[in-house]
Each structure stands twice: as structure tokens, then as C-alpha cells.
Amino acid sequence: MIVSGVDEDALTAETPERLAQVLANAKAEAVAARPKAAGALVVGCDSLLELDGRPLGKPADAEEAVARWKSMRGRAGVLRTGHCLIDTVDGRRASGVASTTVHFGEPTDDEIAAYVASGEPLYVAGAFTLDGRSAPFVHHIEGDAGNVIGLSLPLLRDLLRDGPGIPITDLWA
């Protein structure tokens, strides 16, 4: 894995869905431009939670994470993950956004405080994960669980087919 170094806060877009795509494109392009990526398939992804029409990435600090969790409690948001695939051999590319509705449970104030104190929500889009400590606070999802974790494998399959024309089964070897 190569970290892109893209300044996420410097990029904007007209909708949360478009912002997820802009961020994924920027990350994939930054990595694809590096000599280390020559001859590789580069996949850039970025996720954010859309709540009340606003994009929510990683919280700036613990105070923001607590406030965010209190606002998400008992509600649903849409986790959007932009994906950008670039074949550095020939420059072919494909991109798309996967969207999954996340229904949050109702953690108590004490549970929220303990979760934020763990530090985990400060490093993840939307201040939650399905594969970490906040999983018990997610009541259910509608859509692709992999998308919420950070990579939609069904979308990746489509991008491989539509961009460089590679069957996903070729990557099994």
C-alpha cells in the first residue's frame, strides 16, 4: 500500500457523492504518478458519510467525534466511497462511487465517550467502522458491507472490466 499524501481538506465538490469521487481520483492519480507504481494497477478510494446532505469525513478532534455520534444516534446516513482504478501501463482508468445506507443504533453518552476515548473514530470517515469498536453501534446496513469498510469488491469488479478490461478472476493468480 502506498499512501497518497493528498490533502483531503483542500478538495471540494458540489455534492458528497461527487466529493468522494474527487478524493478517490486525486489519491489514485497521486499514487499512479510515482515511479514505485510503474506497471501496476492503482486503486484509490476515499469514504465519507453523508448525513443531512453534508459530507462527514474524519472528525477533527474528540469533541467533534462526540458531537457527531450524538447527531447520528438513532438515525441513518449514506456511506459513500469513491473508487478510481488506473492501469499505469496504458493509462486506462475507470471510476465510480458505491453507496451504502448505515442505520445507527442508540449508544448511550457513556458508550460514546468510551468509544471516542479509544481514539478509533478520529481516524475513520464518519467516525465509525463496521470492523472495529463501533460495530455494535451500527444497527444494520442496506447495501455492500465491504463499501463501508473501504472497498466495494462488486464495484471494483465492474471497474476492472470497464477500464483496463481485466476479469477479476485474473487477479486470483
C-alpha positions in Angstrom: 0.0 0.0 0.0 1.2 3.5 -0.9 -0.2 6.5 1.0 -1.1 9.2 -1.5 -0.4 12.3 0.7 -3.4 14.1 -0.8 -4.6 17.0 1.4 -8.3 15.9 1.7 -9.3 19.2 3.2 -8.1 21.1 0.1 -10.6 19.4 -2.2 -14.3 20.3 -2.6 -17.2 19.3 -4.8 -20.9 20.2 -5.2 -22.3 17.0 -3.6 -21.0 14.5 -1.1 -21.1 11.8 -3.7 -19.0 13.9 -6.1 -16.6 14.8 -3.3 -16.0 11.1 -2.6 -15.1 10.6 -6.3 -12.9 13.7 -6.4 -10.9 12.5 -3.4 -10.6 8.9 -4.8 -9.4 10.3 -8.2 -6.8 12.6 -6.5 -5.4 9.8 -4.4 -5.2 7.3 -7.3 -3.6 9.9 -9.6 -1.0 10.9 -6.9 0.0 7.3 -6.4 -0.1 6.4 -10.1 2.4 9.2 -10.8 5.1 7.7 -8.5 7.8 5.6 -10.0 7.1 2.9 -7.5 3.6 2.4 -9.1 5.0 1.8 -12.6 3.4 -1.3 -14.2 0.8 -1.6 -11.5 -3.0 -1.3 -11.2 -3.6 1.5 -8.8 -6.9 1.7 -6.8 -7.6 4.9 -5.0 -10.5 5.1 -2.6 -12.0 7.6 -0.2 -15.1 7.4 2.0 -17.3 9.9 3.7 -20.6 9.7 5.5 -23.4 11.8 4.1 -25.7 13.0 6.8 -28.3 15.7 6.3 -26.8 16.3 2.8 -23.4 17.2 4.3 -20.2 15.2 3.8 -18.6 14.0 7.0 -15.0 12.7 6.8 -12.7 12.1 9.7 -13.6 14.2 12.8 -11.0 16.9 13.6 -10.9 16.0 17.3 -12.5 14.1 20.1 -15.1 16.9 20.7 -16.3 16.7 17.1 -16.4 12.9 17.2 -18.7 13.0 20.3 -20.9 15.6 18.8 -21.1 13.6 15.5 -22.0 10.4 17.3 -24.7 12.2 19.3 -26.1 13.6 16.0 -26.0 10.2 14.3 -27.6 8.3 17.2 -30.8 6.6 16.1 -30.5 7.9 12.5 -29.3 6.7 9.1 -26.7 8.2 6.8 -25.2 7.1 3.5 -21.6 6.0 3.4 -20.2 6.9 0.0 -16.9 5.5 -1.2 -15.3 6.9 -4.3 -13.1 4.4 -6.3 -10.6 5.2 -9.0 -8.7 2.5 -10.9 -5.7 3.4 -13.0 -3.7 1.0 -15.1 -0.3 2.6 -15.1 0.8 0.5 -18.1 -1.5 2.1 -20.6 -3.3 4.9 -18.6 -6.7 3.3 -18.9 -8.9 4.2 -15.9 -12.4 3.7 -14.5 -14.1 5.3 -11.5 -17.3 5.1 -9.6 -19.0 5.6 -6.2 -20.5 2.9 -4.1 -23.2 4.0 -1.6 -24.4 2.1 1.5 -27.1 3.2 3.9 -26.0 2.9 7.5 -28.6 2.8 10.3 -27.0 3.7 13.6 -28.2 2.4 17.0 -28.6 4.5 20.1 -25.4 4.3 22.1 -25.5 5.9 25.5 -23.5 9.0 26.3 -21.1 6.8 28.3 -20.7 4.4 25.4 -20.0 7.3 23.0 -17.4 8.8 25.4 -15.7 5.4 25.8 -15.6 4.8 22.1 -14.2 8.3 21.4 -11.6 7.8 24.2 -10.4 4.7 22.3 -9.2 7.0 19.5 -10.6 4.9 16.7 -13.2 7.4 15.5 -10.6 10.1 14.8 -9.0 8.0 12.0 -12.1 6.9 10.1 -14.6 8.5 7.8 -17.9 9.3 9.5 -16.2 8.5 12.9 -17.3 4.8 12.8 -16.3 1.5 11.3 -18.1 -1.8 10.8 -14.9 -3.8 11.6 -13.9 -2.1 14.8 -15.2 -0.9 18.2 -18.2 1.0 16.8 -19.7 -2.1 15.1 -22.1 -2.7 18.0 -23.5 0.8 17.5 -24.5 0.1 13.9 -28.0 -1.3 13.9 -27.9 -2.5 10.3 -26.9 -1.5 6.7 -28.5 -1.5 3.4 -26.0 -2.4 0.7 -22.4 -3.5 0.4 -20.7 -4.0 3.8 -17.3 -4.0 2.0 -18.0 -0.5 0.8 -18.4 0.7 4.4 -15.1 -1.0 5.3 -13.5 0.9 2.5 -13.5 -1.1 -0.8 -16.6 -2.3 -2.7 -15.5 -5.5 -4.4 -18.5 -5.6 -6.7 -17.7 -2.1 -7.9 -14.0 -3.0 -8.2 -15.0 -5.9 -10.4 -17.0 -3.6 -12.7 -14.2 -1.0 -12.8 -11.6 -3.7 -13.8 -13.9 -4.9 -16.6 -14.9 -1.4 -17.8 -11.5 0.3 -17.5 -8.5 -2.0 -18.3 -10.7 -4.9 -19.4 -9.3 -7.3 -16.8 -11.5 -10.0 -15.4 -11.3 -10.0 -11.6 -10.5 -13.7 -11.8 -7.2 -12.8 -13.4 -6.2 -11.3 -10.1 -6.7 -14.6 -8.2 -3.4 -16.0 -9.6 
